[in-house]
């Protein structure tokens, strides 16, 4: 099939179909490596704005869909205009193209492209194939070897068959003595061994060890132990000496790789503190601004994460035997939207959790500490287009659950201890009733050193010094980042929700059956479709101190929607319901992505009122340590900025790769070594294919180019997007901006009205104009914020009022959902927000 394609990069018209355009993108623009896009590509055929990244096959099929709509000689038939009533109609042509198989003659079109094809190109594709297989957590190494072996055999046999046929043809025609003919035979031999030096596991490891994109994990010795071992010859059990090791990825090499092989340095240099008076990130907080080291653009700031995770079935008798501790980090020197993807979270260490308890963190982290000292003082020399010189590296904060952080920092690991808090020296007896943070008992470098010298865990809450305190620009007392996921969503929220629900059922506001029926049938909408909470059991409500019964995301979903779900059954002056309302008021600020100092002062009063109400409603209960940790949130915000940038939700998602791989491998002789190597292969593949940092910042889904004048609200769209009425514009089924998806019928917060209330719009059309995404919305009328529901009461405007908003200009980037309450007499819709608007 002959058809022409427009190059997405330079606009040149390319003959020869999809293969020709892929060769053009690879060899003229360098945006394809081993059939992987190294950057996002916009289609640009007939105005199509759909984006593609990752593997090239989907782009190739998409180009064929454009070819199928054309008549011979490149004529494009008229396209349908107007709004799409059904999302499936938008991509009808694309869905057809996904299933067709068009054979393209590689000799058609520009034959020059084949001049670029050679041994290097084939070798590069083979490397990407092997790296991609090793980066997959569902494939064991033996399977990789088998795939490589059979692929190598197939390629070799195919080339030998072609060579035989060519030689036979040469013999029959008398061309075998021709120099060009012999050169052709050499070319066939040259491309017949693409997997040389990668046929076995040993050769693969040796090959990638010499690759510039791979950082080999180092196995460091932390101790010697004796383990019982069965002697197969005698049948007796004897003690065998074993070297205890941990896996360490050299941080100097890793940081150098990230700075030089990704866009990280360009983002870090251009990222400056906010100027709108709000705190958006770590660098907007007082702690960073007053530190000359951390506030420098030539300092790469790290957020470290330490956590234990189980790689076997946690309910099996072997649970705990193979529990590992992972140390990860992400770069705090770039905007938060780039830090949420798992590809931008990097493994630093893996070791057995029991070894940390036996040998201690000072022994395990000794090499990491040594490297961090060098990075702080001397830095590393990097060579990039953005900066050619020395940059220094320092720790901004260390995050993790409370147990892990207390263990690493040397504080009490039991939260029933006399001094369970790492931020202050308040005794356990006072914590049970304390409503506010007390400045006079805060830990300071002076009293911290005095407590260390006393060497009394019972009297000070400090077990041992932290090895990280040996760094020049880090101290445990400056590490104020809390973990709001564990504190709130797996601590305070489950406890209080179950206590309140139990009391409301006791007061006959509703029954357990009604509660579970509403949890099951509630309309959560597209944004929360994957986070639906689970029903409660009677035992969970009777014993609220037990397991939460929900994942953190499910609990967050339940707390946000519980007002609309149940408020019609509850009296507005119900005191127990007021506790849920007070908790949600606190969470609105705690989970906000931008805050001011005024918000932190207001939060302190909200937390005080919430704690006081909790003690009044449940006089037989005391405040939990996690309640007390909440009292430190306002001051932590002033120092560090929004707390949501430190939560460990995304870090815990990084564990899934190792958990799944361990389940697939099922060989625990040295599971940490296996997992560390495969994690580094995943990073190697991401670097080779450029799947890090800025990749996929904007993704555009399937759709159609239509005449702008045919769309609803065309004049407003034309003015906002600066596009003439009779030009084409791309209407997408969906678009993703920094991983957040927007599609039809979602609600978004577009602005604020004169009363200061958020004004919402219902998305009717998603428009892609280059890398900019616009949402065409029907504005809804906001009746105000209903405190009893803890939600905005809204209703569609009549007549319809259309607005067009750029995604970056939304007052909250989170898509929302409007739903009705269960009250049949209530015609209003309610929107529960994720944070303060």
N, C-alpha and C positions, 0 to 999 in steps of 0.2 A: 504494500500500500504506500503510494507516494503522497506526502503532504509536507507542508512547510510549517516551521515552528519559529516563534519569536524568542530570542535569547532573553531570559529574565534579567540578565546582568547588563548587557550592552544594547539590547533592542535590535540586534542584527537578525535578518531573516535567514534561517538555516534550512537548506534542502536536505532531504533524506530521512525525515521522521524522527522518532523519539531517540533512536540510538545516536543519530547525528548530533542532536542537541545535547545529549549527555556527554558525548565526547568533546563537544565544544565547551561545555561548562567545566569539564575536567582539565582539559589541556590548555585552554585559552584563559580561563579565569581561576583555575586551581581550587574550585569549591567542592570537588568530589575526590574522595580518597578511598579506594577499595570498595566502590559502590556505596559509600556512605557520604552524605552531604556534610561538609565541615561548617556550614552555616545554613540558616533558614533561607529557603528559596521561595519567591512568589511566582506563581504560574505565569501571569502576564499574557496568556493567550486570549485574545478577544476581550481584554479587560478583566480577566479572571484574577482575583486576588487571593485565591487559596494558597496557603503556605505549606511547604513540605520540608521536613528535616529527617535525619536518620537515613534509612535505606532508600535507594533510588527507585526501587521497583514500583512503589505506589505512584510516584511522579510519572513514570513511564506509562503506566496504565491510564493515568489521568490525561496525558497528552493524547492517547488514543481516543479517549472519549470526545475530545475536541475534533479529532479527525473524522469521527463517525457522524458528526453533525454537518459536515461540509459536503458540497457537491464537487465533482471533478474540477480541476484547474484552480482549486483553492477558493471557489465561491462559497461564501457563508450564507446559508439561508436565514430568513428573518427569525429572530428569537422572540419568544413570548414576553410580553411586558405585563406589568401590574403586580399587585400583591399576591403572595402565595398563601393559600388557605391551608395548605397542608405542608409540613416541613419535608415530607417525603417527596413532594412534587419538585422541590428545589433541586434535588440531586438525582432526578430520575435518569438523566443521561449518564451521570457518573456511576450510578449503581449498575447500569447496563455495561459500561466500559470495564467495570471491575471483573466481569465474568467472561469477557471476550478474549480471544487469544489471536493476536494479529502477527503474522510472520513478516518480518521486515528483511529485505535483502540488504546485507551490509555493504554491497557494492554500489548501491544506489546513492546518489547525492555526492557529497564532497569526499572523494577518496583520500584526500590529504590527511583526514583524521586517522587513518590507519598507519600513517608514518610514525605516529606517537606510540603506537602499540609495540611492546617489546618485552624483553625479559624483566626489566624493572617494574613495569606495570603489572605483569602477571605475578611477580614475587610479592608486590605490595598487596594485591588482592588475596593471595594465599596467607600472608601475615594477618590481614584483617579477619579472614575466616577463622584462623586458629585463635586469635585474640578474642574474637566474639564468642566462640564456643567456651573458652575458659572463663569469660566474664559472665556466663550464664549459670545461675545458682541451681539449675535443674539438671545439669550434666556432670557426670563424674569424669575423671581424667581418662579412664579406660575407654569410655565412649568417644572422647575427643581423639584418642589415638586410633580407634577403629575408623572414625570418619576420615581422618587424615590419611590413613593407610589406603582405604578404598578409593578416596578421591585421587590420591597420587597414582594409584594403579589405573584408574579410569582415564586420567589425563594422559598418562604415559602410553597406554594401549591405543588410545584414540590417535595420538600423534604418530605412533609407530605405524598404524594402519594408513594414515594419510601419507606418511613418508613412503611406505611400500607402494601405494597407488601412484605417487608422483614419480618414484624411481621406475616403475613399470612403464608409465607414460613416457618418461625420458628415454628409456631403452627402445621403445617402439618408434619414437620419432627422431632418435639420434641426437637428443639434446643433452645427454648425460655428461658430455665433455665440456659443455658450456659453463663458464665461470658463474654466470648469474644463476644457472640451474643449481650448481653446487652450493652457492650462497643460500638458495632457498632451502636446500636440505639442512644446512647448518642452522637456519632459523627454526626449522621444525624441531631439531634436536635441542635447541636453546630453550624453547618454551615447554618442553616435555617433562621438565623436572621442577615444578613450582614449589614443591614442598621439601626441597633439599634442606638438610639440617633441621628439619622439624618432624621427622618420621616417628620419633619416640618421645616419651615423657622427658627423658634426660636431655635429649637434643632440644626440645621445646624450651625447657628451663634455661639451658645454656644460651639459646638464641635470644630469648627475651631479657636475659640478664645483661646482655650487651646492647640492648635497645635503649635509646635515649628517653623513651617514654615510660620505662619500667623502673621502679625502685624496689630492689630486692630486700625483703624483710630480713633483719638480722636476728639470729637466735643467740640471746645472751644468757649466760649462766647466773643463776641467783642462789644456788645452794646444792647440797648433796643430801640424799635421803636413801634409806634402805626400805625395800618393799618385799613382801613375801611373794615367792615365785615357785611354781610347781616344776620340778625337774622331771622332764619327760622320760629320761633314762632310768632313774631310780624310783620315781613316783613320790619322792619326798618333797616337802616344802622347805625352801631355804631362803635366806635373806640375800637379796641382790641389790647392789649399789646402783642408784639411778641419779643422773644429773638433772636437776630441776631447772627448767629454762623458761624464758618468756620471749615473745616475738615483738621486735621493735622495728618500726620503719624509720630510718634516719630522717629526722625532721629537717636538717639543713638541706639534704638532697631533695626532699619532698617540697619544701617551700620554694626552692630554686626552680624545680620543674613547673610548679603552678604559676610562678611569676613570669617565667619565660615562655611557656607553651600555651598560656590562656590569656584572656583579656583582663585578668585580675589587676595587673598593675595600672592599666589605663583607667579602670573604674576607681581604684584606690586613690589615685592622684587627683581625679576630678571630683571626688566625693567630699563635700564640705558640710560643716554644721548648718542646721536650719536657721533661717533668718526671720521666721514668722512668729517668733515668741513661743512656739510650741516645741516640746521635746519629742523627736521621732525615733531616736536611736541612741546608742551608747555614747557617741561623741557629743551629744547635746546635753548630757548630764554634767553635773558639777565635778564629779570625780575625774572625768576625762579632760574637761576644759582646764582644770587647775594643774594637770600633769603635762609638763613640757614634752616628756617622752611619748606619752600616749596620744597627745593631740597633734603630733607631727605627721605630715603626710608621708614622710619617709619611714614611718613605723608601721609595720604590719601587725595588727592587733588580732589575737586569737581568742576564741571562746572554746575552752576545753570542756569535755564532757566525760565523766567517769561513771560507769554503771555495770552491774552484774546482770548476766542473762543466762538462761538455761538453754542448752542446745539439745537436750533430750526431753522426753516426755516428763513434765513436772510432776505427774501423778505416779510415775513408775518407781519401783524400789531403788533404782539407780539415780534418782533425782538428787542433785547436789554434787554428785561425784565428778561430773564434767562441767560444772558451772564455771563460766568464764567471766572475766572482767575485761571490758573494752574501754580503751581511751581513744576518743575521737576529737576532732576539732573542726571548726569552720572559721572563715575569715570575717572578722568584724569590721574590716576597713572598707567594705563595699556595702551598698544599700541593702536593706533587709530583704527586699523582694528577690534578690539573687541568692540569698542564703537558705531558702526554704527547700530547694530541690535536693534530693538525696545524693545526686552526683556531685554536689558541692559540699558534702560532709565527708571528711577524710579520716581513715583509720590511722592511728598512731601506735597503739600497743594492744596486745592480746596476751592474757596469762590466766592461769587457773586461779579462781577466787580464793580457794583455800590456801594457796601459796602466799597471798597477800596477808592473810591473818597469821601465817606461820613465820614468814621471814620479814614482813613489814614493808611498807611503801618505800622507805629510804633505800632499801636494797634494790627493789624492783625498778624504781624511777631514777636510779643513779645516773645512767647513761643519758636519759632524757634531760635531767637537770644539768648535766655537764654541757650538753649541746645548747640548751636554752640560755645558759650564762654567756656562751660565746655569741649567740644571736643577739642578746641584749647589749653586750659591750662592743663587739666588733662588727656585728651584722654580716651580711653576705653580699657579694658583688653580683649584680645581675646585669644583663645586656638585653634591653628591649627597645623598641622604637619610642616608647613613652619615656623611659628613664634608663640611662646607662650610668650606673654607679652603685653605691652601697645603700642598702636599706637594712633597718634593724627590725627585730621581731620581739614582741613581748606578749604576755598573757593579760588579756583584758579582764576576764572573769572565768571561774571554773564553775560549771553547773552539773547538776545531778540530783538524784533523790536525797532526802535528808540523811538517810543512813550512810549512803556512799560518800557524801561530802564530809560528814562528821568523822567517818573512818579515815579518809584521806587527810583531813586537817588535824586529826588527833584530838577531837572533842569526844565527849561522852556519846557512845553509840546506843545507849539505852535511854529512851525518852521518858522513863519513869525515874531517872536519876535526879539528884538534888539540883543540878544545874543543867537542864536539857537544851539550852539555847546557845548557839555559837555567836550570836550578836550581842547579847547582854548577859549580865551575871545575876539575873533575877532568880531567886530560889523557886523550886517547884511548888512550894506551898503558896507563894504569892502569884505564880503564873495561873493558878486555878481560878483566880478572880480578877486578874489585872485587865483593865479595859484599854489602857493606852500605853504607848512606849514611854519609858521613864529614862530621861537623859542621864540621871545620876548613877544608873547601874549599867550603862553601856560599856562594853569592853573597849579598852584603849591599848595602844602599844605598851604603855607603862604598866597598867595592871595585868595585862596579858603576860608580860615577862615575870612579874611578881608571882603570878599564879603558877607559871612553869617552874619557878624556883621552889615553890612550896611542894611540888610533886605529890599532890593529893587530889585524886579524881573526885572523891566524895565532897571535898570542900571547894573545889574550883570548877569542876566540869571539864577539865583539860587532862587528857591522858598522856599526850606526848607532843613534842613540837612537830610542825609540818616541814617536810623537806623543801617545799616550794618557797618557804620564807627566806631561804638562802639567796633567792633572786633579788636583784637590786630594786626592781620596779614592781614587785608583787608582795602582798602580805595577806594572810588569811582574813584579817580584820577589814581589809578593803574589799573583800569578796562578799558583797552584800546581795548578790543575785539570788532570789528565792526560786523555788520550783512551783509555780502556781498550778501546774497540772496535778502534781501529787498532793499539794497542800489543799487545793480547793476541790478539784474534780474527783479526787480519790480519797479525800479526807473530810473536810467540813461539809461539802454538799451532800454526799451520801448519808452522813449521819443525820443532818438536820432535815433533809427531805423525808427520810424514813420516820424520824420522830414526829414530824408534823403530820404526815399522812396517817400514822397510827392514831394520833389524837383526833384527827378529823373523822376517821372511821369510828372511833369510840364515841364521838359526839353525834354520830349518825348523819353526818353531812352527805356521805355516800358510802357505798360498800366496797369491799375489795374487788368484787366482780365488776362493779361499775368502773372503778379505777382502771383495772386491767383492760376492760373493753375499750375505754377511751384511749389508753396508751396504744393499743393495737390498731384502732380505727382512725386515729387522728391524722389529719392531712398535713404532713410535714413539708411537702413540696420538694422540688428538685434539689435545692441546696443541701437538704438534710436527708435525702433519700437513703443514703448508705449508713446513717447514724441513728436509725430508729431504736429507741430504748426497749428493753425487755420488760415483760410483765413482772410484778412483784409476787412473792409468796408470803403467806401469813407469818412464817418463821422469820423472814427478813425484816418485817416490820416490828415483830415482837422483840427481836434481838438486833437493834440497829448498829451495834458496835462490830458486827461481823463483816464479812466480805461485802463489797459494794453491790455486787450483782450486775454491774454495768461497766463497760469500758469507759475510759475518760471521755471520749467523744460522745458516747451515748448519754452520759450523765450531763454533759454540757448541753446537749440537745434537749434533754428532759427539763432541765432547770429553766432554759429559755422559753420553752413552750408550755410549761405546766400552768401558767396563768390563764392562757386562752383555753387550755384543755379542761380546767376544773373551776375557774372563777365563778361561773354561773351557778354552781352548787353551794357556794360558800358566802356567808354574810360578810358584808364589807367591813364590819368592825370586829371580825374574828381575830383574836389576839395571836393564835398560832399561825394563821395565814400571814399575819404581819411579819413574822420572822422570815418567811420565804421572800416576801417583798423586800425586807431590809437586806437580806443576803444578795438578792439580785441587784439592788442599788449599788452595793459594794462591788459586785462583779462587773458591772458596767464600766467602772473606772479601771479596775484591776486588769481587765482584758482589752483595754483600749490600746490602739497602736500610736496614738499621739495624745499627749497630756500637757498641762501647764502646772506651774507651781500652785496655782489656786485649786486645781483639781486634787492635788496631793493633800492640801490642808482640809478640803471638804471630805476626802476619803477617810482621814483620821477620825473625823466626827461620825461618819457613817459606821465605821468599824466599832467605835465606842458604843453607839446606840444599839448596834446589832448584838454585841457581846452582852450588854446590859439586859436586853430583852431575852436573850437565851437563858441567862441565869435566873431571870424572873419567872419564865415559863417552866423551866425544869430545875427547880431548887435542889433536887436530889442529885443533880449532875454538876460537874465542874467543867471549866473550859479545858479543851484538849490542847496539847502543845501546838498543834497546827492552828488553833484559834489564836494562840499567842504569836505565832510567826506572822499572822496577818497584821498585828499591831506595828510591825517593822516595815510594812510595805510602803507607807507614805514617804518615810525618809529614804528608803532604798530607791524609790522613783526619782526623788530629787537628785540623788547621786548618779543613777545609772540610766535614767530615761524609762520608757515603757517596759513593763515587766514581761510582756508577752514575747519579746524578742529573746528572752532567756529560757522560755519553757522548753521542756525536753521532748515534746510530742514528736517532732521530726527526727530528733536523735534516736528515739526508741524505734522509729521506723527503719533506721539504718541497720538495726539488729536482724531484721527479717532475712536479709541476704545470707548471713552466717547461719541463722537457725535452719533455713530451708536447705542450705548446702550440707550442713551437718547431718540432717535427716536423710539426704540423698546418698552421701558418702558412706555413712555407717561404719567408719573406721576411726576409733577414738584413741589410737596409740599415741598420736601427737596432734590432736584435732586443732589446737591453736595454730600450729605451723601450716596446716592445710588451709585453714580459713584465712590466715593472714596473706598467704600467697595468692589465693583466688581473689581476695579483696583488691590486692595490688594489680592483678590482671584486669579486673574491672576498671580500675583507674587508668591503666595503660590503654585499654580499648577506648575509654572516654576521651583521653588525650589525643590518641591517634585519629579519632573521628570528630574531635572538637565538640564533644557532648557536655561541655562544662560551662559554667558561669553565665554568659549571655545567651547561650543557645536556647531557642524556643521562648524568648521573652514575649513574643506575640505569635500566636498560631491562629490561622484562619481556616475554618472548616469548609466543606463543600457548599456550593451555591451557584448562583447565576449572575451574569452581568445584565442589567436591565436599564432602560432609559429612565433617568432620574425623574422626568416629568410624569411618569406613570405611577410613581409611588405616592402613598398618602403623605401629606405634609411636604410636598416636593419643594415648595418655595422656602420653607424654613430649613430644609436639608441643604438646599442650594446655598443659602446665606451662611449657614454654619460651616459647611464643608468647603465652601468656595469652589463649587463645581457648577458649570452652566446647566440649565434645566434640561437641555437636549443632548447632554453627554451621557455616557453609560456609567453606572456605578455598580459595585459588586455587593450583592445581597447574600450573606452567609447564613448557613443554618446555625452556626455557633462560632464564637471566637474565644480564645483563651489569652488573657493578659497576665503574664507572670504566674501562670498555672491556674488562675481563677477563670472559670468558664461562664460566659454570658450567652443566653439564648432566649428565644421568644417565651413570653409569659412569666418570666422572672420579674421580681420587683427590685428596684434600685433606689437609693437615696440620692436624689439629684441636687437638692438645694435646701435652704431653710426659708420659711416664710417670715412674715413680719412679727409673728409672736415668738420666733425662735424655735419653733417646732420643725422637725424634718419634713420635707415634702418629697413624696415618692412618685415614681413613675413605673408603669407597666410596660415592659419591653415588647414592642411590636415588630421591630425590624433591627437586625444587626448589620451594620455597614462596615466594610473594610476599604479604607482609602490608603493604599500603601501599607505602612506599618502602624497606622492610626485606626483605632476602632471607635465608631460612633454608634450610639444606641438611640433609636427613634422610639420615644415613649409616649404613652397616653398619661397625662398627669392625673393624679388622684387627689381628692380633697382630704386634708388632714384635720380631723375634729379635735385633736389634742392627744396628749399622753394620758392613758387611763391607768392610774396607779394600781387599782385592784387587779387589773389584768397584767400590769407591767408591760404594756404594749401600746403602740400607736393605733388609734381608731381611724380608719380611712374608708373612703368610698370613691368609686369612679366619678369623675366630673361629667356633668351633662350640661351643655353639649361638650363633646370631646375637645380636649385641649392638647395639642401636640407640642412636644419639646424634643430637641436633639441635643444630646450631651456626649462629650468625649469621655471615655472611661477614666482617663487620668484626672478629670475634673469632678468626679463623683465625691460626695462628702464622706462616703464609706465605700470601699472597693468590694465589700462582701455582698453578693447577691442575696436577696431575701425572698420571703414568700408571704402572701396575704391569704389568711384563712378566716372563716367564720367561727364563732363560738357555737356551742351546742344549744344555745338558747334560741328557740324558734322565733321568738319575738324580736330578736336583735338582728337588724339588717346590716349592721356595720361589719367591715372586715378588720382584722387585727394583724399587725406586723410586729413580731418580736425581733429586736435587733441583737446583734452579737456583742455590741459594746456601746459606749456612750456616743451619741451623735451631737 
